[in-house]
Structure formats: structure tokens, C-alpha cells
């Protein structure tokens, strides 16, 4: 049944879960926004409102995946999922918003790259925003950062500390970009891996005769990630700017963030669903296609190092804050470009559809997370850090009507054969989870209902994100409070 955005939707009988509490409450959505929660919802529902029965289910804020790569050009090819198929797959899994990445080529003006990505994203089925990568430095880059923040609603900039001879930032670029981000009230984010060490280790591993996917984790050991995380955190500390570390994959990097936070530094960490549940044994699969399908950076980590447990504990303790997927789908033919050299295998795996159910099953069902903690790490924290809360990540009057009806007893077995992503592999293949979305609501419209996907191309909106979020305001006051003074002589 096709709905218009002006139609009302009443969700009855569910347990509303926000990051701070659970409560039995009805939810009324009108004109794409939440109009009322609680006893007033049913009373205010207009005649003819569509009704959904949420008895026995949770009503959660729609998931926010703050790290995706739809339609990413790479090594002369492009990822399988574009902005429509990728966001549609997200909707099927309860994710109603993504933050993707504009990645300029070296020397490409930031504004040119941004306009290109905005054009690609117009087909999105779900709401979206962008981080913009700084891959080189000049006065033009500095000016474009200002335009992006002040006119386009960009409030975060990405820095790759890996990928030497391509998009890697040196320390000079990091310092310049971090300082400019601080001036603009925008969050610097980093992919923390020491690109010089990775480049060296890739050559050393190849000299050992190891050219297959099993060489990938050998060239990117945990300490390579930890060094870069510590370096980025130190630069941010000296400059007095908050920092967000993407896809934290190992215990050492998680510890670096925890130490900095214990000192009072505003450092935030993101974890991928895959890193929570998968270990590096996948790279030794005798089938090249299977092993290569898991090649992404940072790589999956050894079970013996306690890395997965360290990430779960970081999320539970509040030292790690968001969960994402780094959804970046290359098919077997594309991955085969690196058949004779693991360093040439396109990096990326999928997961935008599986993230929420995989984390619920591994987190809530095991007692590692409460339902409210689950909401925090799948939507609310990302909305707060990137300054779109409570519009997103919150079930309350005035928020966007992006919701998930969550069936805690529903089950699903993940498979590439049944996924909505256009990728031909599923890193969670064969994993059966308990706790799945029964319905997904985007802008007040039911876009997924018990297996039926009703995603609409172009229905997603670009979501501008204001600068100077609460963490920046606090950081500025702290800097002023601690400002040194000259000695009068």
C-alpha cells in the first residue's frame, strides 16, 4: 500500500526504547515527524490513521550507520551497491540514515568532489549525510572546508593515515586540517593505520612468498593501528580539538582511546559489526574468493588476542561509542584483481543490512548490552556526536519518524542469497540471529514490513549537520579555562 507523507501512522502496544530509558507507549507519526508518544498518541491520532500493532516488540529509533561507502570508485572499478541499493538494504535491516564519505582524488578540489557525491546520492532511499575526506592540503582546501561547513552542513572531515601513494595524510596535513576543523567546529575523524609501516610490511610479506589474502593481516598488525591512533590522539590533544577514530579493530587502539578519555580528552571511537564477531581465520580459507571477500582494513583480528572482547567491553563501558559497517561491496571478480598480490585486492565488505541484528544478537542476547545501550551505540550516540540529535536517534515528539519495530524473538539466517545488497558475499553467511526488525519506518512511511521491502528510489533526504556541537562548546570553554598567561615582569 502506497502512503503519502501526510498520512498518519499510529504504533500501538510496543515498548519504546531510547538511550536513557524504556517505557510502554504508543507512538503517533504525522507528516514525517513523531507527533506524540504515550497516552496522548492514540487520542491525537486522526481518523483513518494507519495502525501497526507492536505488541511484544520494541520500538527503537531508526539505526544510523555513520560509516558507509556507496558507489565508491576504486582502482578503476566501482562498488556493487549504489546509493539506492545500499540504503534500501539498510532499510531492510532497520538502518534509516547513513553518513557516507566524499573522498577527493589527490589535488581534486573538495567542492568538486562534494558536488559529484551529492549527485550520486540523489537516488538514496534513506536519509543521508557526508563526511568529507581531506586527502591533500592547500589554501583552497582550507577555504573549501569553510564553505562545506558554513553552507553545506558538513561537520566532520575524514583523514586516512594509511594508503601511501594515494590518499594518505602526512602529519603536516593532519595538523593543518585539525586546526581548521577546530576553527570551524567540525569533527576530525581518522582511519588510524601507519601507512609507512603498512607499505613496508606489504613488501616484506610478499618477499616471504605470501601473496594471498592471508598476507593482508600480516601487513597490518594491531600495533600499526595502535601507533596511528595514539599519534592522531596526541595531535588532537595538543591542538585542543575533539577527535573521532573510525573502525577501531584491536585491543591496543581501544586502550589508547580509553587512556585519553581517562585524561579528560574528548576522543570517540567507532566499532564495525564485523570486527565484533569475526576473526582473522577467514583469511586462511583455502578458497581464494572466500578469503579475499574478507579483505578490508583494518583486517579482522585474531581471536587469541582478545580483540573482539575488548571491543565489546569498550562499548559497554562507554569508551567506544558508535557501531558502523564500512559497507563497501566489491564482487568476486573485482576482488580477483589481487589474485597474485593481496595488496591489490580492493578493500571492503558489506553489512549495512545485518549490523543491527548482528549486534543485538551478540550484545543484548548475551547480556553485554541492555536494549538502551544498544540504542545508544546504533543510533543515539552517532546523532549526538554529529549534531543531529534529537532529530535523529530519539523516539520523542518532534523527532523524525524514523523507527524500527524490533521483534526480540524473531530469527533470521544471514546469507548472500537472501540479502538485499547487490554484493555477492555475506561476511555473516550462515549466522542465525535472534532479534530482528519486523517493520522499518522512514519519514513516517512503512518501508519494510515482515520481509517485504518497499524502498523508493530518491525518497531519502540530505541531512545538513550544524557545526559546533555540544562537545565543541565544552572543549572551547575548557581551553579558555586552562589558557596560559604571560608573566608580568
C-alpha positions in Angstrom: 0.0 0.0 0.0 1.5 3.4 -1.1 1.4 6.1 1.5 1.8 9.8 1.1 4.0 11.6 3.7 0.9 13.4 5.1 -0.7 10.2 6.2 -0.6 9.4 9.9 0.7 6.2 11.4 -0.1 5.0 14.9 2.1 2.4 16.5 0.4 0.7 19.4 1.3 -1.6 22.2 5.1 -1.5 21.9 7.9 -0.8 24.4 9.7 2.4 23.3 13.4 2.2 23.9 15.6 5.3 24.0 19.2 5.6 25.0 18.2 6.6 28.5 15.0 4.5 29.3 12.4 2.0 28.2 8.7 2.7 28.5 5.5 1.0 27.3 4.0 3.7 25.0 2.1 4.3 21.8 3.8 6.4 19.1 1.9 8.7 16.6 3.7 9.8 13.4 2.3 12.7 11.3 3.8 14.4 8.3 7.1 12.5 8.7 7.6 13.5 12.3 6.8 12.0 15.7 3.7 13.9 16.9 3.2 12.2 20.3 4.5 9.4 22.5 2.4 7.9 25.3 -1.2 8.2 26.2 -1.7 11.3 24.0 -0.7 9.4 20.9 -3.9 7.4 20.4 -6.1 10.3 21.5 -4.5 12.6 18.9 -4.5 10.1 16.0 -6.6 11.5 13.2 -9.4 9.4 11.7 -8.1 6.9 9.1 -4.6 6.8 10.6 -2.7 3.6 9.6 -2.2 1.4 12.7 0.7 -1.0 13.4 0.4 -3.5 16.3 3.8 -3.6 18.2 2.7 -5.9 21.0 5.6 -7.9 22.3 8.0 -5.7 20.3 10.4 -2.8 21.0 10.0 0.5 19.2 13.5 1.8 18.5 15.0 4.9 16.8 16.0 4.0 13.2 19.6 2.9 13.0 22.3 5.4 11.9 25.3 3.9 10.1 28.0 6.6 10.4 30.4 4.8 8.0 29.4 3.6 4.6 30.9 3.7 1.1 28.1 3.5 -1.5 29.1 3.8 -5.2 32.8 4.2 -4.3 35.2 4.5 -7.3 38.3 2.4 -6.6 41.1 1.1 -8.8 39.2 1.7 -12.0 36.1 0.0 -10.7 33.0 0.9 -8.6 31.4 -0.8 -5.6 28.4 -3.0 -6.3 26.0 -1.0 -4.2 25.0 2.4 -5.3 23.1 4.9 -3.0 19.8 3.3 -3.8 20.6 -0.4 -3.4 22.8 0.3 -0.4 20.3 2.4 1.5 17.5 0.0 0.6 19.4 -2.8 2.1 19.9 -0.7 5.2 16.2 -0.1 5.5 15.6 -3.9 5.4 17.9 -4.1 8.4 16.5 -1.2 10.4 19.0 1.4 9.4 17.2 4.6 8.3 20.2 7.0 7.9 23.7 6.7 6.7 26.8 9.0 6.7 28.8 8.3 3.7 32.2 9.7 2.5 33.2 12.2 -0.1 36.8 11.2 -1.0 38.5 13.6 -3.3 41.3 12.4 -5.5 44.7 13.9 -4.8 44.6 17.5 -5.9 40.9 17.4 -6.6 39.1 20.4 -5.1 36.9 19.4 -2.2 33.8 21.2 -3.5 34.1 19.4 -6.9 34.2 16.0 -5.2 31.3 17.0 -2.8 29.1 18.0 -5.7 29.8 14.8 -7.5 28.9 12.7 -4.5 25.8 14.7 -3.8 24.6 14.0 -7.4 25.2 10.2 -6.9 23.3 10.2 -3.6 20.1 11.8 -5.0 18.8 8.2 -5.7 19.1 7.3 -2.0 16.1 5.5 -0.4 17.1 6.7 3.1 18.3 9.9 4.7 22.0 10.6 4.3 24.9 12.9 5.1 28.6 13.0 4.3 31.9 13.2 6.0 34.4 14.8 3.6 38.0 13.4 3.3 41.0 15.7 3.3 43.5 14.0 1.1 45.8 16.9 0.4 46.4 20.4 1.7 46.4 23.9 0.2 44.8 27.2 0.8 42.0 26.1 -1.5 41.3 23.1 0.7 41.2 25.4 3.7 38.7 27.6 2.0 36.6 24.7 0.8 36.4 23.3 4.3 34.8 26.6 5.4 32.3 26.5 2.6 31.4 22.9 3.3 30.7 23.6 7.0 29.1 27.0 6.7 27.0 26.5 3.6 26.6 22.7 3.1 26.0 21.3 6.6 29.2 19.2 6.7 30.5 19.0 10.3 33.2 16.2 10.0 36.3 15.6 8.0 38.0 12.3 7.4 41.8 11.7 7.3 43.3 8.5 6.0 46.6 7.7 7.8 47.0 4.7 5.5 47.1 4.1 1.7 50.6 5.5 0.9 51.0 7.0 -2.6 47.2 7.5 -2.8 45.1 9.3 -0.2 47.3 9.1 2.9 47.6 12.2 5.0 51.1 13.1 6.4 51.4 14.8 9.8 51.6 18.2 8.3 48.2 17.7 6.6 46.8 16.3 9.8 47.9 19.3 11.8 46.6 21.8 9.2 43.3 20.1 8.8 42.7 19.5 12.5 43.4 23.2 13.2 41.0 24.3 10.5 38.3 21.8 11.8 38.7 23.3 15.3 38.1 26.8 13.9 35.0 25.6 12.1 33.6 23.5 14.8 33.8 20.3 12.7 34.9 16.9 14.0 38.1 15.5 12.6 37.9 11.7 12.1 40.8 9.4 11.3 41.4 6.0 9.7 44.2 5.0 12.1 46.9 2.8 10.5 50.5 3.8 9.9 50.7 3.9 6.2 54.5 3.8 6.0 54.6 0.6 8.1 51.8 -1.0 6.1 53.7 -0.2 2.8 56.9 -1.7 4.2 55.2 -4.8 5.6 53.3 -5.5 2.4 56.7 -5.8 0.6 58.3 -7.8 3.4 55.3 -10.3 3.5 55.5 -10.7 -0.3 59.2 -11.5 -0.1 58.3 -14.4 2.1 56.3 -15.8 -0.8 53.0 -14.9 0.8 50.9 -13.3 -1.9 47.4 -14.5 -1.0 44.8 -12.9 1.3 46.5 -14.5 4.4 49.2 -11.8 3.9 46.7 -9.0 4.4 46.5 -9.2 8.2 50.3 -9.8 8.4 50.9 -6.4 6.8 48.5 -4.6 9.1 49.2 -6.0 12.6 47.4 -4.4 15.6 50.3 -2.2 16.6 50.2 -0.5 13.2 46.7 0.7 14.1 47.6 1.5 17.7 50.5 3.7 16.7 48.4 5.8 14.3 45.6 6.1 16.9 48.0 7.3 19.5 49.6 9.8 17.1 46.2 11.2 16.0 45.0 11.4 19.6 48.2 13.2 20.6 47.9 15.8 17.7 44.3 16.4 18.7 45.2 16.8 22.3 47.9 19.4 21.6 45.5 21.4 19.3 42.6 21.0 21.7 40.1 19.5 19.2 37.8 16.6 19.7 38.6 13.5 17.6 36.6 10.5 16.3 38.5 7.3 15.5 36.7 5.1 12.9 36.6 1.3 12.8 38.6 0.6 16.0 39.5 -3.1 15.5 42.0 -4.1 18.1 42.5 -4.0 21.9 45.5 -1.7 21.6 43.7 1.0 19.8 40.7 0.7 22.1 43.1 1.1 25.1 44.6 4.2 23.5 41.2 5.8 23.4 40.3 4.7 26.9 43.6 6.2 28.2 43.0 9.5 26.5 39.4 9.7 27.8 40.7 9.0 31.3 42.9 12.1 31.0 39.8 14.1 30.1 40.4 14.3 26.4 37.4 14.2 24.1 38.1 11.2 22.0 35.4 9.0 20.4 35.6 5.5 19.0 33.6 3.6 16.3 33.4 -0.2 16.0 32.3 -2.2 13.0 29.9 -5.1 13.4 32.3 -7.4 11.6 35.2 -6.7 14.0 33.0 -7.6 16.9 32.1 -11.1 15.5 34.7 -12.3 13.0 38.3 -13.2 13.5 41.3 -13.5 11.2 41.0 -17.2 10.5 38.9 -16.2 7.5 42.0 -15.1 5.6 43.3 -18.7 5.6 40.3 -20.2 3.9 41.6 -22.4 1.1 39.1 -20.8 -1.3 40.7 -17.6 -2.7 37.3 -15.9 -3.3 36.1 -16.5 0.3 39.4 -15.3 1.8 39.6 -12.3 -0.5 35.9 -11.4 0.3 37.0 -10.6 3.9 39.9 -8.3 2.9 39.2 -4.9 4.5 41.2 -2.5 6.6 41.9 -2.7 9.4 41.6 -6.5 9.0 39.7 -8.9 11.2 41.8 -9.7 14.3 43.0 -12.9 16.0 40.6 -14.4 18.5 43.5 -15.2 20.7 44.4 -11.6 21.3 41.1 -10.8 23.0 40.4 -8.1 20.5 36.7 -8.9 20.0 36.0 -9.0 23.7 37.9 -5.7 24.2 35.7 -4.0 21.7 32.5 -5.3 23.4 33.8 -4.2 26.7 34.7 -0.8 25.3 31.1 -0.4 24.0 29.6 -1.5 27.3 31.9 0.8 29.3 31.2 3.8 27.1 34.8 4.2 26.0 33.7 3.2 22.4 30.6 5.0 21.2 29.2 4.0 17.8 28.8 1.0 15.6 29.0 1.0 11.8 29.8 -1.3 8.9 32.2 0.4 6.5 29.8 -1.0 3.9 31.8 -1.3 0.7 30.9 -4.1 -1.6 33.2 -5.5 -4.2 32.2 -8.7 -6.0 34.4 -11.7 -6.5 35.6 -10.6 -10.0 36.7 -7.2 -8.6 38.4 -8.9 -5.6 40.2 -11.1 -8.1 42.3 -8.1 -9.3 44.5 -9.0 -6.4 44.8 -12.7 -7.0 48.6 -12.6 -7.3 49.1 -9.7 -4.9 47.0 -9.3 -1.7 47.9 -5.6 -1.7 45.8 -5.1 -4.9 42.6 -6.8 -3.5 40.0 -4.0 -3.3 39.4 -3.4 0.4 35.8 -3.7 1.6 33.0 -5.8 3.0 29.2 -5.4 3.3 27.0 -5.3 6.4 24.6 -2.4 6.3 21.6 -4.7 6.4 23.0 -7.1 9.0 24.6 -4.6 11.5 21.7 -4.1 13.9 20.6 -7.7 14.2 24.1 -9.0 14.4 24.9 -6.6 17.3 21.6 -7.3 19.1 22.3 -11.0 18.9 25.9 -10.7 20.0 25.3 -7.9 22.5 21.8 -7.8 24.0 21.2 -11.6 23.9 24.5 -12.3 25.6 24.0 -9.7 28.4 26.8 -7.5 27.2 24.4 -4.7 26.4 21.0 -3.5 27.6 18.4 -2.5 25.0 19.1 1.1 25.9 22.8 0.7 25.4 22.0 -0.9 22.1 20.1 2.2 21.0 23.0 4.4 22.1 25.6 2.6 20.0 23.4 2.0 16.9 21.8 5.5 16.6 21.7 8.0 19.5 25.5 8.4 20.0 26.1 9.0 16.3 23.3 11.5 16.3 24.8 13.3 19.3 28.4 13.3 18.0 27.4 14.6 14.6 24.9 17.1 16.0 21.6 15.8 14.6 20.1 14.7 17.9 17.3 14.7 18.9 16.1 15.0 15.3 17.6 11.5 14.8 18.4 8.7 17.3 15.4 9.5 19.5 11.8 8.4 19.9 10.1 11.6 21.1 7.8 14.4 19.9 9.4 16.5 17.2 11.9 13.9 16.1 11.9 12.5 12.6 9.6 9.5 12.3 12.5 7.1 11.6 11.6 4.0 13.7 12.1 0.2 13.9 9.7 -2.3 15.3 12.0 -4.8 16.8 10.9 -8.4 17.3 13.2 -9.8 20.1 12.1 -13.4 19.3 12.2 -13.2 15.5 15.1 -15.1 13.9 16.9 -14.8 10.6 19.9 -16.6 9.0 22.2 -14.3 7.1 23.0 -15.3 3.5 24.3 -13.7 0.3 21.4 -15.5 -1.4 18.7 -13.5 0.6 20.4 -10.2 1.3 19.2 -7.0 -0.4 22.7 -5.7 -1.0 24.0 -6.2 -4.6 27.2 -7.7 -3.2 27.8 -11.4 -3.9 29.2 -12.3 -0.5 28.0 -12.0 3.1 30.6 -12.0 5.8 28.0 -13.2 8.3 27.0 -16.1 6.0 25.1 -18.9 7.8 24.9 -17.0 11.1 21.4 -17.3 12.7 20.4 -14.3 14.9 17.6 -13.8 17.3 16.2 -10.3 17.4 15.3 -8.7 14.0 13.3 -5.8 12.6 9.7 -6.6 11.7 9.0 -3.2 10.3 11.1 -0.2 9.4 9.6 3.3 9.2 11.3 6.1 7.3 9.9 9.7 7.4 6.7 8.2 8.8 6.2 5.7 6.0 6.5 1.9 6.3 9.4 1.0 4.0 9.9 -2.6 5.2 7.3 -4.9 6.6 8.0 -8.5 7.6 10.2 -9.4 4.7 8.7 -7.0 2.1 11.0 -4.2 1.2 9.2 -1.0 -0.1 12.2 1.2 -0.6 11.6 4.1 -3.0 14.5 5.5 -5.1 15.1 9.2 -4.3 13.0 9.2 -1.2 16.0 9.9 1.0 16.9 13.4 2.1 20.2 15.1 2.5 20.5 15.9 6.2 22.7 19.0 7.0 24.6 18.8 10.2 25.3 22.0 12.2 28.8 22.9 13.3 29.9 23.4 17.0 28.1 20.5 18.6 28.0 20.3 22.4 31.4 18.6 22.7 33.0 21.6 20.8 31.3 24.1 23.1 32.6 22.2 26.2 36.1 21.9 24.6 36.2 25.6 23.9 35.2 26.5 27.5 37.8 24.1 28.8 40.5 25.5 26.6 39.7 29.1 27.7 39.7 28.0 31.4 43.2 26.5 31.0 44.6 29.2 28.8 48.1 30.1 29.9 49.0 33.7 30.7 52.2 35.7 30.4 54.2 36.6 33.5 54.2 40.3 34.2 57.8 41.4 34.9 
